[in-house]
Amino acid sequence: MTIERFRNNAARQHRRTRRWGLALLLFALSLTTLACSLRRQQPRPWARYEKDLRPAYVPILELPQLQNAPEYELHMRVDPASRTISGTVFITVTNRTPAPWGTLVLRLYPTLSHYGGEMNVVNLLADQGQLPFTYNETHSALLADLPVAVQPGEQVHLRADYRAAYRRWDLRGYWLFGEREGLINLPLAYPILAVPREDGTWLTEEGIPLGDTLVAESSFYHAWVTVPSTLTLVSSAIVSTTTTYTDTTEVTYELVGGPAREFTLLLYPYYQSAQRKIGDILVRSYYLPGDERAGEAALNYAAAALQVYSRHFGPYPFAKMDVAAAMLLNRGMEYPTLNQLGVELYGDARAQLEFLTAHEVGHQWWYNQVGNDQVREPWLDEGLTEYSTYFYYEDIYGRATAEYIRKNRWEIPVNYVRDRGLDAPLGLPAAAYTRDNYETIVYGKGALFFHTLRQRLGDRMFHRVLRAYLQRYRYRIATARDLQQVIEEVSGQRVDDLFNEWVYGTPSPLPAEQSLERPEGH
């Protein structure tokens, strides 16, 4: 090849190289531009959970107390034939305490005696790899040792593969977990994080059958639940998508929920339902065949309570709220955006349906929004929720009806247990009470404490206190000391005497009064 031809070939090659280089440069620039565009358009970290919220309340996802809140990704399959649940849960948790974590604790609530179920973790992994773990004596808590401590501000990712089983309850009773006559109730059917203390240890109280057992942080849930297509699913989360598998007669629901204290499911083949919109909130009532009138009534009561409490305490931020019949006799049980009501409330115990509905709806403020340790201080949410019904009856029926509730449901029973020597302070853990005084003290006396506080502060200031309490401790875990601090800061009044008398000591007798006659028409 001559020098000239070499030069010409080199020139052509250089021109091709320049063109390719320019093309590569332009391609790289386009990728950079696209990446920047994608970064600008990338969904916000909590975007998937916006479906569970009313549009105006999506900004709550940016609240400081929800930053780095635990996230759960759940994959569950429920097999009613074998009464088993197989699942995998991915948990993202950040150490938001000032102390390092050398261990992690997961709670297995279905194994508690009053749940009557089973749960075993068959595989547990973290960022560092496989984690060794042990169970506590009751198998209700799993303790995992971390090879490297998680420092404050650091994040850890967990994966737990687990198997659970629920039982069939053949006897009439109050059953939180399991199946009876085809109605399947599955609260906490997955390993859930225990609540960390400030010193790096974990809460592992078990509670008692008389009271609630869950203590949990506000968290976010993204779940895929596979169940037979013959079952209607009712959940604490909101259904995002549904996939039906005709070849397997199963359906998979994708659900999102949060901020929420827990995730729960109800399954039943024959649920009937009614619904209505309260502004942009969908309120639904699920009931058994033949209970149409009571089911419609429960819907009306729930819708009314939702509006009353929103007016008095602060807006309800979620896009839906459900009430559903469950195997709870004539009692109720609260879950995030889902209020369970015993099947007997739709029949023989229909007279209690309105009160129990109003009570459970109140827990959407005092439990799911403002949390507390329901094992150590059960009165804090139960007493305030019980007293919330006073606002319901006062607004719907008038002061005389509310006073009837105060007198006959709370004051007379409290005086009765006092006369029998069964009085006790409000601020005791659930295990300190007995079947003879638990509900009367925690619920009735708790409600009377708030009524007494209302009389001390006056209506306007009392409302300001409750709104401030909700605002300050929304999606946190509050204590009685926290409540007292809010009361004193907002009202400018010292209430040590009330707390010492009612919460930490034994109160003086309530003044004896005549019972109000039952108002007509109620």
FENFEN-V774920 format. One record per residue. N is the residue number from 1. NEAR is the number of other C-alpha atoms within 8 Angstrom. Layout:
N&NEAR  N&NEAR
//
This chain:
1&4  2&5  3&6  4&6  5&8  6&9  7&8  8&8  9&8  10&8  11&8  12&8  13&8  14&8  15&8  16&8  17&8  18&8  19&8  20&8  21&8  22&8  23&8  24&8  25&8  26&8  27&8  28&8  29&8  30&8  31&8  32&8  33&8  34&8  35&8  36&8  37&8  38&8  39&7  40&6  41&6  42&6  43&6  44&5  45&5  46&8  47&7  48&7  49&11  50&10  51&11  52&13  53&11  54&13  55&6  56&5  57&9  58&9  59&7  60&6  61&9  62&7  63&8  64&5  65&7  66&12  67&8  68&7  69&12  70&12  71&11  72&13  73&10  74&13  75&10  76&12  77&10  78&12  79&10  80&6  81&5  82&5  83&10  84&12  85&12  86&11  87&12  88&11  89&14  90&11  91&11  92&11  93&11  94&12  95&12  96&7  97&12  98&8  99&9  100&11  101&12  102&11  103&9  104&10  105&11  106&11  107&12  108&15  109&11  110&13  111&13  112&13  113&6  114&8  115&12  116&12  117&14  118&9  119&11  120&7  121&9  122&8  123&9  124&12  125&11  126&11  127&7  128&7  129&6  130&8  131&10  132&7  133&8  134&7  135&10  136&9  137&5  138&8  139&10  140&14  141&13  142&13  143&12  144&11  145&10  146&11  147&6  148&6  149&9  150&12  151&9  152&11  153&8  154&8  155&9  156&10  157&10  158&12  159&12  160&13  161&12  162&13  163&12  164&12  165&10  166&12  167&10  168&7  169&9  170&6  171&4  172&6  173&7  174&8  175&10  176&11  177&14  178&15  179&12  180&10  181&5  182&7  183&12  184&11  185&13  186&11  187&9  188&12  189&10  190&8  191&11  192&8  193&8  194&12  195&9  196&9  197&9  198&8  199&7  200&12  201&8  202&10  203&8  204&7  205&6  206&8  207&10  208&10  209&6  210&7  211&10  212&10  213&10  214&7  215&10  216&10  217&13  218&15  219&14  220&14  221&15  222&12  223&13  224&11  225&13  226&11  227&11  228&10  229&9  230&5  231&10  232&10  233&8  234&8  235&10  236&13  237&14  238&11  239&9  240&9  241&7  242&9  243&7  244&9  245&8  246&6  247&4  248&5  249&9  250&11  251&12  252&11  253&13  254&12  255&14  256&16  257&15  258&12  259&10  260&14  261&13  262&11  263&14  264&12  265&11  266&12  267&11  268&11  269&9  270&8  271&10  272&9  273&9  274&10  275&9  276&7  277&8  278&8  279&4  280&7  281&11  282&11  283&14  284&13  285&14  286&13  287&12  288&10  289&8  290&4  291&10  292&10  293&6  294&10  295&14  296&10  297&9  298&13  299&14  300&8  301&11  302&13  303&10  304&9  305&12  306&11  307&8  308&11  309&14  310&10  311&8  312&9  313&11  314&9  315&7  316&7  317&7  318&11  319&11  320&11  321&12  322&11  323&15  324&12  325&11  326&11  327&14  328&16  329&11  330&11  331&10  332&12  333&9  334&11  335&14  336&13  337&11  338&12  339&16  340&14  341&17  342&14  343&12  344&11  345&15  346&12  347&9  348&6  349&10  350&10  351&6  352&9  353&11  354&10  355&8  356&11  357&15  358&13  359&12  360&14  361&13  362&15  363&12  364&13  365&12  366&13  367&11  368&14  369&13  370&14  371&16  372&14  373&12  374&15  375&16  376&8  377&14  378&15  379&13  380&12  381&13  382&12  383&16  384&13  385&14  386&14  387&13  388&11  389&12  390&12  391&12  392&14  393&12  394&12  395&9  396&6  397&9  398&9  399&9  400&9  401&12  402&14  403&10  404&14  405&10  406&11  407&11  408&10  409&10  410&15  411&13  412&9  413&11  414&13  415&10  416&8  417&13  418&10  419&7  420&7  421&6  422&9  423&11  424&7  425&13  426&12  427&9  428&10  429&10  430&15  431&8  432&6  433&10  434&7  435&7  436&7  437&11  438&12  439&8  440&12  441&14  442&13  443&14  444&16  445&14  446&17  447&14  448&12  449&10  450&11  451&9  452&8  453&10  454&10  455&8  456&6  457&10  458&8  459&8  460&7  461&10  462&11  463&10  464&9  465&12  466&9  467&11  468&10  469&11  470&13  471&7  472&6  473&12  474&10  475&13  476&12  477&10  478&11  479&10  480&9  481&6  482&8  483&10  484&10  485&8  486&11  487&12  488&11  489&8  490&10  491&9  492&7  493&7  494&6  495&9  496&6  497&7  498&9  499&11  500&9  501&12  502&12  503&11  504&11  505&10  506&10  507&7  508&5  509&6  510&6  511&4  512&4  513&4  514&4  515&7  516&7  517&5  518&7  519&8  520&4  521&3  522&4
//
